[in-house]
Amino acid sequence: MRDYLEANSVEFDDRNIRQSDKARQELLALTGDLVVPYLIYEDQRVTGFDPDGLDAVTEAYRAAAVGVS
């Protein structure tokens, strides 16, 4: 997922649940589980490597970036 986002110039915060108790607790609170990778963008959520989901997030990200002056 990280490579896909970088290749599509999508900025993201990378949080490692193995290295950060805070990140682990945030993910557990959001999802009720510790499944990774997990991506949240606005109201969209992508679990695992889901090409269609990642494409949708990338399109939404680009649309938002175009709207920014």
KELUMKE-862478 format. One line per 10 residues: number of its first residue (from 1); for each residue x, y, z of N, C-alpha, C, CB. Coordinates in Angstrom, 3 decimals, m for minus. Glycine has a CB too. Layout:
NUM> X/Y/Z/X/Y/Z/X/Y/Z/X/Y/Z ~ ...
This chain:
1> 0.826/m1.181/0.000/0.000/0.000/0.000/0.879/1.256/0.000/m0.944/m0.009/1.209 ~ 1.923/1.234/0.798/2.829/2.387/0.879/3.414/2.710/m0.498/3.968/2.114/1.892 ~ 3.876/1.690/m1.197/4.459/1.897/m2.530/3.436/2.471/m3.502/5.014/0.581/m3.081 ~ 2.219/1.962/m3.435/1.153/2.445/m4.311/0.897/3.926/m4.054/m0.141/1.629/m4.100 ~ 0.754/4.300/m2.797/0.477/5.696/m2.458/1.625/6.603/m2.893/0.231/5.843/m0.950 ~ 2.853/6.178/m2.625/4.011/6.980/m3.046/4.070/7.117/m4.560/5.312/6.354/m2.531 ~ 3.814/6.030/m5.280/3.855/6.061/m6.745/2.785/6.988/m7.319/3.676/4.650/m7.308 ~ 1.707/7.195/m6.563/0.619/8.056/m7.021/0.638/9.421/m6.341/m0.714/7.381/m6.774 ~ 1.750/9.741/m5.707/1.955/11.048/m5.062/0.856/11.409/m4.060/2.039/12.127/m6.117 ~ 0.426/10.411/m3.299/m0.566/10.627/m2.247/0.187/10.735/m0.923/m1.637/9.464/m2.209
11> 0.052/11.873/m0.258/0.701/12.054/1.035/m0.027/11.236/2.091/0.735/13.547/1.430 ~ 0.722/10.680/3.040/0.108/9.873/4.090/0.998/9.863/5.330/m0.144/8.431/3.594 ~ 0.368/9.566/6.460/1.091/9.354/7.709/1.232/7.856/7.881/0.356/10.012/8.939 ~ 2.453/7.395/8.008/2.726/5.973/8.170/2.848/5.680/9.663/4.025/5.549/7.401 ~ 1.943/4.871/10.180/1.950/4.526/11.599/2.164/3.030/11.729/0.627/4.963/12.298 ~ 3.178/2.654/12.474/3.543/1.257/12.625/3.016/0.737/13.959/5.075/1.075/12.528 ~ 2.041/m0.178/13.901/1.440/m0.668/15.143/2.359/m1.623/15.899/0.126/m1.361/14.843 ~ 3.406/m2.095/15.254/4.386/m2.939/15.957/5.348/m2.099/16.780/5.172/m3.798/14.959 ~ 5.538/m0.859/16.379/6.509/m0.001/17.060/5.874/1.057/17.951/7.377/0.671/16.048 ~ 4.568/1.245/17.843/3.914/2.320/18.586/2.648/1.824/19.281/3.577/3.482/17.650
21> 2.674/1.855/20.605/1.472/1.497/21.363/0.325/2.440/21.032/1.756/1.522/22.872 ~ 0.649/3.719/20.849/m0.382/4.708/20.537/m1.060/4.377/19.203/0.228/6.126/20.491 ~ m0.260/4.066/18.174/m0.810/3.720/16.862/m1.666/2.454/16.960/0.328/3.522/15.832 ~ m1.211/1.473/17.726/m1.958/0.227/17.896/m3.317/0.503/18.557/m1.140/m0.784/18.742 ~ m3.314/1.323/19.595/m4.560/1.641/20.289/m5.515/2.464/19.408/m4.256/2.403/21.580 ~ m4.955/3.380/18.609/m5.792/4.164/17.685/m6.483/3.258/16.678/m4.947/5.218/16.947 ~ m5.736/2.331/16.087/m6.311/1.421/15.101/m7.368/0.533/15.739/m5.218/0.562/14.459 ~ m7.077/0.013/16.910/m8.031/m0.837/17.612/m9.312/m0.065/17.932/m7.406/m1.390/18.901 ~ m9.183/1.183/18.348/m10.356/2.012/18.657/m11.173/2.313/17.404/m9.921/3.322/19.321 ~ m10.502/2.537/16.274/m11.195/2.862/15.019/m11.884/1.663/14.382/m10.217/3.448/14.036
31> m11.238/0.501/14.468/m11.702/m0.640/13.690/m12.172/m1.825/14.529/m10.617/m1.087/12.786 ~ m11.779/m1.847/15.786/m12.084/m3.000/16.615/m11.186/m4.186/16.313/m13.519/m3.395/16.435 ~ m10.151/m3.959/15.509/m9.242/m5.025/15.097/m7.858/m4.442/14.842/m9.772/m5.749/13.834 ~ m6.908/m5.315/14.604/m5.536/m4.870/14.308/m5.095/m5.382/12.941/m4.552/m5.357/15.403 ~ m5.952/m5.263/11.951/m5.643/m5.687/10.587/m4.909/m4.555/9.874/m6.942/m6.085/9.812 ~ m3.776/m4.878/9.277/m3.001/m3.900/8.520/m2.660/m4.484/7.163/m1.713/m3.491/9.282 ~ m2.399/m3.674/6.163/m2.459/m2.221/6.211/m3.901/m1.727/6.244/m1.728/m1.622/5.017 ~ m4.057/m0.539/6.783/m5.373/0.083/6.911/m5.220/1.553/6.557/m5.965/m0.097/8.358 ~ m6.048/2.032/5.655/m5.957/3.408/5.180/m7.280/4.113/5.408/m5.569/3.454/3.688 ~ m7.189/5.316/5.962/m8.379/6.139/6.163/m8.140/7.455/5.433/m8.680/6.372/7.699
41> m9.075/7.813/4.573/m9.034/9.116/3.914/m10.449/9.666/3.925/m8.465/9.017/2.447 ~ m10.651/10.736/4.645/m11.969/11.326/4.836/m12.931/10.228/5.283/m12.475/12.017/3.528 ~ m13.980/9.933/4.527/m14.938/8.903/4.938/m14.659/7.547/4.287/m16.350/9.348/4.599 ~ m13.536/7.433/3.591/m13.192/6.188/2.910/m12.183/5.396/3.738/m12.627/6.475/1.503 ~ m12.381/4.094/3.769/m11.474/3.212/4.497/m11.104/2.043/3.605/m12.114/2.715/5.822 ~ m9.820/1.711/3.599/m9.320/0.612/2.784/m8.547/m0.335/3.694/m8.422/1.132/1.610 ~ m8.930/m1.606/3.662/m8.243/m2.629/4.450/m7.491/m3.540/3.506/m9.242/m3.441/5.325 ~ m6.219/m3.769/3.815/m5.400/m4.624/2.969/m5.100/m3.948/1.644/m6.090/m5.960/2.733 ~ m4.496/m4.702/0.731/m4.209/m4.131/m0.583/m5.422/m4.356/m1.464/m2.925/m4.761/m1.219 ~ m6.244/m3.328/m1.563/m7.483/m3.346/m2.339/m7.329/m2.342/m3.475/m8.737/m3.009/m1.443
51> m6.958/m2.803/m4.674/m6.713/m1.872/m5.783/m7.870/m0.921/m6.064/m6.411/m2.645/m7.023 ~ m9.105/m1.420/m6.043/m10.250/m0.540/m6.304/m10.394/0.515/m5.214/m11.541/m1.360/m6.412 ~ m10.229/0.101/m3.969/m10.303/1.044/m2.858/m9.204/2.085/m2.917/m10.234/0.308/m1.547 ~ m7.993/1.649/m3.257/m6.870/2.582/m3.366/m7.068/3.553/m4.523/m5.557/1.817/m3.545 ~ m7.612/3.058/m5.629/m7.909/3.949/m6.757/m8.925/5.011/m6.351/m8.437/3.143/m7.963 ~ m9.950/4.610/m5.607/m10.976/5.560/m5.165/m10.381/6.618/m4.245/m12.116/4.825/m4.449 ~ m9.518/6.205/m3.329/m8.868/7.161/m2.422/m7.959/8.098/m3.205/m8.058/6.420/m1.331 ~ m7.203/7.542/m4.147/m6.303/8.359/m4.957/m7.088/9.405/m5.746/m5.486/7.474/m5.912 ~ m8.194/9.007/m6.331/m9.032/9.948/m7.089/m9.586/11.039/m6.172/m10.194/9.200/m7.787 ~ m10.047/10.660/m4.995/m10.588/11.644/m4.041/m9.495/12.590/m3.571/m11.231/10.937/m2.829
61> m8.311/12.061/m3.328/m7.173/12.869/m2.894/m6.811/13.891/m3.968/m5.958/11.971/m2.573 ~ m6.730/13.439/m5.193/m6.397/14.351/m6.304/m7.476/15.407/m6.513/m6.198/13.560/m7.600 ~ m8.728/15.022/m6.407/m9.826/15.968/m6.566/m9.754/17.044/m5.482/m11.185/15.237/m6.513 ~ m9.436/16.644/m4.259/m9.318/17.598/m3.158/m8.121/18.520/m3.385/m9.182/16.858/m1.807 ~ m7.029/17.968/m3.907/m5.821/18.764/m4.154/m6.064/19.803/m5.232/m4.653/17.861/m4.555 ~ m6.870/19.470/m6.237/m7.190/20.408/m7.302/m8.010/21.570/m6.755/m7.947/19.702/m8.434 ~ m8.875/21.275/m5.781/m9.722/22.299/m5.196/m8.992/23.249/m4.253/m10.837/21.653/m4.470 ~ m7.750/22.902/m3.883/m6.962/23.729/m2.973/m6.222/24.789/m3.773/m5.965/22.866/m2.154 ~ m6.283/26.050/m3.335/m5.584/27.112/m4.063/m4.269/27.402/m3.421/m6.418/28.378/m4.127
